[in-house]
Amino acid sequence: MEIGHFINGSHVAGGSGRFSDVYNPATGEVQAKVALATRQEMRGAVEAAVEAQKGWGATNPQKRARVLMRFVGLLHRDMDKLAETLSREHGKTVPDAKGDVIRGLEVAEFCIGAPHMMKGEYSEGAGPGIDVYSIRQPLGVVAGITPFNFPAMIPMWKFCTAIAAGNAFILKPSERNPSVPLMLAELMQEAGLPDGILNVVNGDKESVDAILEDPDIQAVGFVGSTAIAEYVYTKGCAHGKRVQCFGGAKNHMIIMPDADMEQAADALIGSAYGAAGERCMAISVAVPVGEETADRLVEKLTPRIEALKVAPYTAGDDVDFGPLVTGEALERVRGFVDKGVAEGAKLVVDGRGFKMQGYENGFFLGGCLFDHVTKDMDIYKQEIFGPVLSVIRAANYEEALDLPMSHEYGNGTAIFTRDGDTARDFASKINIGMVGINVPIPVPIAYHTFGGWKRSAFGDLNQHGADGFKFYTRTKTVTARWPSGVKEGAEFSIPTMD
Ligand code: NAD
């Protein structure tokens, strides 16, 4: 099967002759080939978007919001189909794939409030006979470049907000799982979106560079690994665009001696191993405070990890996690496990031998647990993005706090404790964008905003919520005076309010 693009309201076959393999990670088979667009194909999509945006930007925001309202209904109608397609290309379980769709749907629901979000500000009588008002206007044509790990949620975060704000959108999804983004574009069209407002152009670096260099694209939102985030940010800014890029992570969870150890262990299992650890908000480092806490924690984690049900998504809703996304990802993560052993960390649970009967070519890796990890090890410094949890023992709270504070990434973090003072101190001091208190995956809800600090994010403003609307709009401020307020004669000094 060949997967093409969705441009100007129609499916279009790829014309470049270049393709990328799309795997079924559970079987290891290539199930489709996705076309990789040329610069000319990208330009065609941008031209369609420029034309379409003129009418869409002038459509009143309530009418634009109604498209999203209908879109939400269609997502519910097609939930099973979307989740199955997502699982087949990504490998995550069906309940988790539904969560991927729902977290995007929640942003679509928030964007139904676009008329409210687009409201400006008005100051009557700011000076003699002078009124001042600020309005928000769409940017025009904007783009989103998205990763493989949330093929429904992250595209929706971006295009729902941008489109509700009156922009036309170019989505360049991950080439590893392109089907769900295309289905989302079809549903937006069914919901009444005019042709050319949401275009899905599949591709690789060539398409990304075409976006970054296109003079008609005003803003670019990127999510993916830090190296590419930095590249996209630097190049996009150099071409005069508004750019926000969200990158990789190494999320620590601190477990204080007073924490409920059963709850902490359950939370760690879900957040470290869910989706095979392929989440930017996965906890990949556990920091128990004190040797006794560490011993109790590792004792509780070990049997839970050994009992994890690793299987294809077709094996039922009680599967804990599935395969990694590609063979390359599997080799990379396995390489980190080998490296951790070589670096001297204690591999308490070794998932490398895991084999799935009947799915021997699938990209499966069992859950792995390292204890006695230290700050200088590569398995601590780098993002692994797999089902591997590292335990790094801290002598006290100050030492524990210093670990995430000193790490180059700053996406998410959590603390488990019963003590309000400690929790409050942690939330206040930590230099990380999203913080959980007895919550292991503190992904903010749709009407707050999502974004990391340090090398987990480049640029200004977060994703979705009020920041999403700010990113995809610009402010215009009008100062108005009517003839009755005008004094006679020319004024040569800078006007003041005196
Ligand atoms: P990736 O960086 O490989 O790909 C992201 C996007 O960039 C894709 O659309 C891809 O086609 C494109 N791309 C890949 N190589 C490129 C190149 N050389 N030049 C230009 N574009 C290129 O990321 P991924 O593997 O798809 O996703 C996993 C990463 O995303 C992890 O690091 C994870 O932490 C991160 N992530 C971050 C967040 C966040 O909000 N901070 C959310 C989800 C995922």
Residues whose N, C-alpha, C, O or C-beta is under 5 A from the ligand:
A	BS01	NAD	I145 T146 P147 F148 N149 K172 P173 S174 E175 G203 D204 K205 V208 V223 G224 S225 T226 I228 F246 G247 G248 A249 C280 S456
